[in-house]
Amino acid sequence: MSSSAVRILIVDDTALYRKLLTDAFTQIPEVEVVAAVASGPAALTRLSTVPVDLVLLDVFMPEMNGPEVLARIRRDFPRIAVVMISGATGPDAAITIDALANGALDFIPKPQTASFTEGMSRLRAQLQHVVRLVRIRKLGSTLPAASAPATATPPATSAVPAKRKGTPPASLDILLIGVSTGGPRALQDLLPLLPANFRLPVVIVQHMPPLFTRTLAEQLSKTCPLPVVEAANAEPIAPGRILIAPGGRHLEIIRDAAGVLRAQLSDTPPVNSCRPAVDVLFQSATKVGLRGAISVILTGMGEDGANGVAALKTALPTWSIVQDESTCVIYGMPQAVVRRSLDDEILPLASIAPRLIELARSRF
């Protein structure tokens, strides 16, 4: 096994899932499962004796549950990535969202399909995605040669933002946000800073499966001055609320016969391998007669959102903000916008909400 191999520790109290995960990894190149253990204490003991790049961590376990083990890993082994293994129940989803907000890199849902073959195929695809995330953090494989890979725990300070490229639109009608890996933590840090009188409707695509987006919205709503809801079909899009696209469905913006902006949900094919997709949301906003928009692309892997920002900028006055590399968990989505020179401002996460407030107050 080469030195670039991703070394993995599996932690799950169910022998079946330990075997399924171990077997799935055997078909992924440059991966080494160093151990599969049944408890949190056993995992912590193993981490103190062997080098590990990634821990796959079950949510519910005896002795120590997943979040307790996560907290110890973040404290004692901060360079190790942790990905949660979650069931598809409400309690599992709530704990998983909390874990993502407290340092877990990502999560994978346990297989739920009746077909074993289909379940294993889906599991391997999810694990390949996770391995790629970890390899990006380990080797910086998607970043320019002169850049260092982003870390899962952003530093307290950030580089000076890039100079603004122009003048924001004279009028603004909507704030559109796209985010993926690292999103729950980023949204938790950003959205509570928007005041109850924030004057723009907010619509968000967070790459996440069904059920988890509803839990994410519920948890964010507890800390935000603005209510946060998972969008329903025909949901009004208006100031005073934050809508999150439901997992597994695209969200498009339409204007009804009375001129009211509404959410339209669809099951059309994935875009950029994603449903919901940021590009679908952003591109739909070009067709409803908006005077101006703000687009924000936060942490995430891949390029979803770049085509959407390009479409917005072609169709209507749009101010494009991207999260800077030093505060991203994964810089892929913001980097895709920057590489196409579609960004107007590059800001550390902590500076984005104050800037949004400034823009919204001055442009109506």
C-alpha positions in Angstrom: 0.0 0.0 0.0 1.4 3.4 -1.0 2.0 6.3 1.4 -0.9 8.1 -0.4 -3.4 5.5 0.7 -6.3 6.6 2.9 -6.1 4.7 6.2 -9.6 4.0 7.6 -10.9 3.0 11.0 -14.5 1.7 11.1 -16.5 2.1 14.4 -19.9 0.4 14.5 -21.4 -1.8 17.2 -23.2 -4.0 14.6 -21.0 -6.7 13.2 -23.0 -6.8 9.9 -22.3 -3.1 9.2 -18.6 -3.5 10.0 -18.4 -6.3 7.5 -20.4 -4.5 4.8 -18.3 -1.4 5.1 -15.0 -3.4 5.1 -16.1 -5.3 2.1 -17.2 -2.2 0.2 -13.8 -0.6 0.8 -12.0 -3.6 -0.8 -13.2 -2.4 -4.2 -11.9 1.2 -3.8 -8.3 1.7 -4.8 -5.7 3.2 -2.5 -7.7 2.5 0.7 -6.6 0.5 3.7 -9.0 -0.5 6.5 -6.6 -0.6 9.5 -9.3 -2.0 11.8 -13.1 -2.4 12.4 -14.0 -2.0 16.1 -17.3 -2.2 18.0 -17.1 0.6 20.5 -15.9 4.1 21.1 -13.3 3.2 23.7 -11.8 0.6 21.4 -11.6 3.2 18.6 -9.8 5.7 20.8 -7.3 3.1 21.9 -6.6 2.1 18.3 -6.2 5.8 17.2 -3.5 6.2 19.8 -1.4 3.3 18.3 -1.9 3.4 14.5 -2.0 6.3 12.0 -5.5 6.9 10.6 -6.8 9.4 8.1 -10.5 8.7 8.4 -12.9 7.4 11.1 -16.3 6.1 10.0 -18.3 6.5 13.2 -21.7 5.0 14.0 -24.2 7.5 15.6 -25.6 5.1 18.3 -23.3 2.8 20.2 -23.1 1.5 23.8 -20.6 2.9 26.3 -19.9 6.0 24.2 -22.2 7.3 21.5 -21.0 8.7 18.2 -21.0 12.4 19.2 -19.1 11.6 22.4 -16.4 9.8 20.4 -16.4 12.6 17.9 -15.7 15.2 20.6 -12.7 13.1 21.9 -11.3 12.7 18.4 -11.7 16.4 17.6 -9.9 17.1 20.9 -7.1 14.5 20.8 -6.7 13.8 17.1 -7.8 17.0 15.3 -6.2 16.1 11.9 -8.3 12.9 11.6 -11.5 13.3 9.5 -14.6 11.8 10.9 -17.6 10.7 8.8 -20.8 9.7 10.6 -22.7 6.5 9.8 -26.4 7.4 10.2 -29.7 5.7 10.1 -32.7 7.3 8.4 -34.8 8.0 11.5 -35.6 11.3 13.0 -33.3 10.9 16.1 -30.4 9.7 13.9 -30.8 12.7 11.6 -30.9 15.2 14.5 -27.8 13.7 16.1 -26.0 13.6 12.7 -26.8 17.2 12.0 -25.4 18.1 15.4 -22.2 16.1 14.6 -21.8 17.9 11.3 -22.1 21.2 13.1 -19.4 20.0 15.6 -16.7 18.9 13.3 -17.7 15.8 11.4 -16.6 16.1 7.8 -19.7 14.4 6.3 -22.1 11.5 6.8 -23.3 8.5 5.0 -26.8 6.9 5.5 -27.0 3.2 6.2 -28.3 1.2 3.3 -32.1 1.2 3.2 -32.9 -0.6 -0.1 -34.5 -4.0 -0.3 -32.0 -5.1 -2.9 -28.6 -6.1 -1.4 -26.8 -5.5 -4.7 -28.4 -2.1 -5.1 -27.6 -1.2 -1.5 -23.9 -2.2 -1.8 -23.6 -0.3 -5.1 -25.0 2.8 -3.5 -22.8 2.3 -0.4 -19.6 2.0 -2.5 -20.5 5.2 -4.3 -21.0 7.0 -1.0 -17.7 5.7 0.3 -15.8 6.7 -2.9 -17.1 10.2 -2.4 -16.0 10.2 1.2 -12.5 8.8 0.3 -12.2 11.6 -2.3 -13.0 14.2 0.3 -10.4 12.9 2.6 -7.8 12.6 -0.2 -8.5 16.3 -1.0 -7.8 17.2 2.6 -4.7 15.0 2.8 -3.1 15.8 -0.6 -4.8 19.0 -1.8 -5.5 17.2 -5.1 -8.1 19.6 -6.4 -6.3 22.8 -5.3 -3.7 24.8 -7.3 -0.2 23.7 -6.6 0.6 26.8 -4.6 -2.3 26.3 -2.2 -2.5 24.2 0.9 -5.6 22.0 1.4 -8.4 23.4 3.6 -8.8 21.9 7.1 -12.0 20.7 8.7 -11.5 23.1 11.6 -11.2 26.6 10.2 -8.6 28.9 11.7 -9.8 31.8 13.9 -8.5 34.4 11.5 -8.5 34.6 7.7 -6.6 36.4 4.9 -7.7 39.8 3.8 -10.6 39.4 1.4 -10.1 40.0 -2.3 -10.8 43.5 -3.6 -14.4 44.1 -4.7 -14.6 43.9 -8.5 -17.4 46.4 -9.1 -20.6 47.9 -7.8 -23.5 45.9 -6.3 -26.8 46.0 -8.1 -28.9 49.1 -7.4 -31.9 47.0 -6.4 -31.9 43.5 -4.9 -34.9 41.0 -4.7 -33.4 37.8 -3.4 -30.5 36.0 -1.6 -29.5 32.6 -3.1 -27.1 30.3 -1.2 -25.5 27.1 -2.4 -23.5 24.8 -0.1 -22.4 21.2 0.3 -19.7 19.5 2.4 -19.3 21.5 5.6 -22.6 23.2 5.1 -24.4 22.6 8.4 -21.5 24.2 10.3 -21.3 27.1 7.8 -25.0 27.7 7.9 -25.0 27.5 11.7 -22.4 30.2 11.8 -23.9 32.4 9.1 -27.7 32.4 9.3 -28.1 33.3 13.1 -26.4 36.6 12.2 -29.1 37.7 9.8 -31.6 39.9 11.8 -35.4 39.4 12.0 -35.8 42.4 9.8 -33.5 41.2 7.0 -35.1 42.5 3.9 -34.4 39.8 1.3 -36.0 36.3 0.8 -33.4 33.6 1.4 -33.4 30.3 -0.6 -30.8 27.7 0.1 -29.6 24.5 -1.6 -27.7 22.2 0.8 -26.6 18.9 -0.8 -28.2 16.4 1.6 -30.6 13.4 1.4 -34.3 13.4 2.3 -35.2 13.8 6.0 -31.9 15.4 6.9 -32.8 18.7 5.3 -35.9 18.9 7.3 -34.0 18.2 10.5 -31.3 20.8 9.5 -34.1 23.4 9.0 -35.6 22.6 12.3 -32.3 22.9 14.2 -31.3 26.1 12.4 -34.7 27.7 13.2 -34.0 27.3 16.9 -31.0 29.7 16.7 -32.0 32.1 13.9 -34.0 35.3 14.2 -35.6 34.3 10.9 -37.6 31.1 10.7 -35.9 28.4 8.7 -38.2 25.8 6.9 -37.8 23.0 4.5 -39.6 24.3 1.4 -42.9 22.7 0.4 -44.3 22.8 -3.1 -45.8 26.3 -3.9 -44.2 27.7 -0.7 -44.2 31.5 -1.0 -40.7 33.1 -1.3 -40.8 36.3 0.6 -38.8 38.4 3.1 -38.9 37.1 6.7 -38.3 33.4 6.0 -35.4 31.2 5.0 -36.3 28.2 2.7 -34.1 25.1 2.3 -34.6 22.8 -0.7 -35.8 19.4 0.5 -33.3 16.5 0.1 -33.9 14.5 -3.0 -35.9 17.2 -4.9 -34.9 20.2 -7.1 -36.2 23.6 -6.0 -37.0 26.1 -8.8 -38.4 29.6 -8.3 -41.5 30.4 -10.3 -43.9 33.4 -10.3 -47.6 32.6 -10.1 -50.5 34.3 -11.9 -50.7 36.8 -9.1 -47.1 37.7 -9.4 -46.0 36.0 -6.2 -42.7 34.1 -6.1 -43.1 30.5 -5.1 -41.0 27.3 -4.7 -41.6 24.6 -7.3 -40.3 21.2 -6.4 -39.5 18.6 -9.0 -38.0 15.1 -9.4 -36.2 15.7 -12.6 -32.8 14.0 -13.0 -29.9 15.1 -10.9 -27.6 17.9 -12.1 -23.9 17.7 -11.3 -24.9 14.4 -9.7 -26.9 16.4 -7.2 -30.6 16.7 -6.4 -31.3 19.3 -5.2 -28.7 21.2 -7.3 -27.5 24.7 -6.8 -27.4 25.3 -10.6 -31.1 24.4 -10.9 -32.1 26.9 -8.2 -29.9 29.7 -9.6 -30.9 29.2 -13.2 -34.6 29.2 -12.3 -34.1 32.7 -10.7 -33.1 34.1 -14.1 -36.7 33.5 -15.5 -38.9 35.3 -13.0 -38.2 39.0 -13.6 -35.9 39.9 -10.7 -34.3 43.3 -10.5 -31.2 42.0 -8.9 -29.8 39.1 -6.7 -27.0 38.1 -4.4 -25.5 34.7 -4.9 -23.4 33.1 -2.2 -21.4 29.9 -2.7 -20.1 28.3 0.5 -17.9 25.3 1.2 -18.5 22.1 -0.8 -16.9 19.6 -3.2 -17.5 19.8 -6.9 -18.6 22.6 -9.2 -22.3 22.8 -8.6 -23.3 26.5 -8.6 -20.7 27.8 -11.0 -23.0 27.5 -14.1 -25.8 29.0 -12.0 -23.8 32.0 -11.0 -22.8 32.5 -14.7 -26.5 32.3 -15.7 -27.5 34.8 -13.1 -24.8 37.3 -14.1 -25.8 37.0 -17.8 -29.5 37.5 -17.1 -29.7 40.1 -14.3 -27.6 42.3 -12.0 -26.1 39.8 -9.6 -23.5 40.3 -6.8 -21.5 37.1 -6.3 -19.9 36.3 -3.0 -17.8 33.2 -2.3 -16.4 31.8 0.9 -12.6 32.0 1.1 -10.4 28.9 1.1 -9.1 29.3 4.6 -12.6 28.9 6.2 -13.9 26.2 3.8 -14.0 22.6 4.8 -13.7 21.8 1.0 -12.9 24.7 -1.4 -14.3 23.0 -4.5 -17.6 24.9 -5.1 -16.2 28.4 -4.3 -13.1 27.7 -6.2 -15.1 26.7 -9.3 -16.7 30.2 -9.3 -13.4 32.0 -8.7 -11.6 30.1 -11.5 -14.2 31.4 -13.9 -13.8 35.0 -12.6 -17.5 35.0 -11.6 -16.8 36.2 -8.0 -17.3 39.8 -6.9 -16.1 39.3 -3.3 -14.2 36.5 -1.6 -14.9 36.6 2.1 -14.1 34.6 5.2 -17.2 33.0 6.6 -17.5 35.3 9.5 -17.6 38.3 7.2 -20.4 37.1 4.9 -23.4 37.9 7.1 -22.3 41.4 8.0 -21.8 42.1 4.3 -25.2 40.7 3.4 -26.8 42.9 6.0 -25.0 45.9 4.6 -26.1 45.1 1.0 -29.7 44.4 1.9 -30.1 47.6 3.9 -28.8 49.9 1.2 -30.4 48.5 -2.0 -34.2 48.7 -2.1 
